[in-house]
Amino acid sequence: MKGNPRKSKTVRQYRQRLPPVGLSAFSVPERMSGDDDASGVHLAQLEREKSRLETAVRHLETSNAELRSALAQGHDSDYEQAVCENTEVMARYRAMIAALAKEIAQLRGEQPSGTWL
């Protein structure tokens, strides 16, 4: 293994923290029309997925803060790449959160406010 083995382990630890990427349609089943119980279940699933994504964004923000702190000590291309990757994932997750919030508001009969996270 080339490079500092301690550094490589740390990068692996950060990458293992990354939440899964590439969720299709927020990993929830299609909404069933006409069934209040099904709508309630769908709403709960959407809320859980939104909460999961919000938590993932907070963890990625923490990870980036730790990586940037380490980068302040000196250049490290692996850390810089991890920060860039985290930033891209956070942007996708925030877009998904906004879409989920809009659908949740619609299911509740509310007007979406437009800002999330």
Contacts in CASP RR format, 6 or more apart in sequence:
PFRMAT RR
TARGET T0000
AUTHOR 0000-0000-0000
METHOD contacts of the structure
MODEL  1
MKGNPRKSKTVRQYRQRLPPVGLSAFSVPERMSGDDDASGVHLAQLEREK
SRLETAVRHLETSNAELRSALAQGHDSDYEQAVCENTEVMARYRAMIAAL
AKEIAQLRGEQPSGTWL
1 8 0 8 1.000
7 76 0 8 1.000
7 78 0 8 1.000
8 78 0 8 1.000
10 70 0 8 1.000
11 78 0 8 1.000
11 79 0 8 1.000
11 82 0 8 1.000
14 63 0 8 1.000
14 66 0 8 1.000
14 67 0 8 1.000
14 82 0 8 1.000
15 82 0 8 1.000
17 59 0 8 1.000
17 63 0 8 1.000
18 60 0 8 1.000
18 63 0 8 1.000
18 85 0 8 1.000
18 86 0 8 1.000
18 89 0 8 1.000
19 52 0 8 1.000
19 56 0 8 1.000
19 59 0 8 1.000
19 60 0 8 1.000
19 89 0 8 1.000
19 93 0 8 1.000
21 89 0 8 1.000
21 92 0 8 1.000
22 92 0 8 1.000
23 96 0 8 1.000
26 46 0 8 1.000
26 49 0 8 1.000
26 96 0 8 1.000
26 99 0 8 1.000
26 100 0 8 1.000
27 49 0 8 1.000
28 42 0 8 1.000
28 45 0 8 1.000
28 46 0 8 1.000
28 49 0 8 1.000
29 42 0 8 1.000
29 45 0 8 1.000
31 38 0 8 1.000
31 39 0 8 1.000
31 42 0 8 1.000
31 107 0 8 1.000
32 38 0 8 1.000
32 39 0 8 1.000
32 42 0 8 1.000
39 107 0 8 1.000
40 107 0 8 1.000
42 107 0 8 1.000
43 104 0 8 1.000
43 107 0 8 1.000
43 108 0 8 1.000
46 100 0 8 1.000
46 103 0 8 1.000
46 104 0 8 1.000
46 107 0 8 1.000
47 104 0 8 1.000
49 100 0 8 1.000
50 97 0 8 1.000
50 100 0 8 1.000
50 101 0 8 1.000
50 104 0 8 1.000
53 93 0 8 1.000
53 96 0 8 1.000
53 97 0 8 1.000
53 100 0 8 1.000
54 97 0 8 1.000
54 117 0 8 1.000
56 89 0 8 1.000
56 93 0 8 1.000
57 90 0 8 1.000
57 93 0 8 1.000
57 94 0 8 1.000
57 97 0 8 1.000
57 117 0 8 1.000
60 86 0 8 1.000
60 89 0 8 1.000
60 90 0 8 1.000
60 93 0 8 1.000
61 90 0 8 1.000
63 82 0 8 1.000
63 86 0 8 1.000
64 83 0 8 1.000
64 86 0 8 1.000
64 87 0 8 1.000
67 79 0 8 1.000
67 82 0 8 1.000
67 83 0 8 1.000
67 86 0 8 1.000
68 83 0 8 1.000
70 76 0 8 1.000
70 79 0 8 1.000
71 79 0 8 1.000
71 80 0 8 1.000
71 83 0 8 1.000
94 116 0 8 1.000
94 117 0 8 1.000
97 116 0 8 1.000
97 117 0 8 1.000
98 114 0 8 1.000
98 116 0 8 1.000
101 112 0 8 1.000
101 114 0 8 1.000
101 116 0 8 1.000
102 112 0 8 1.000
102 114 0 8 1.000
105 111 0 8 1.000
105 112 0 8 1.000
105 113 0 8 1.000
106 112 0 8 1.000
END
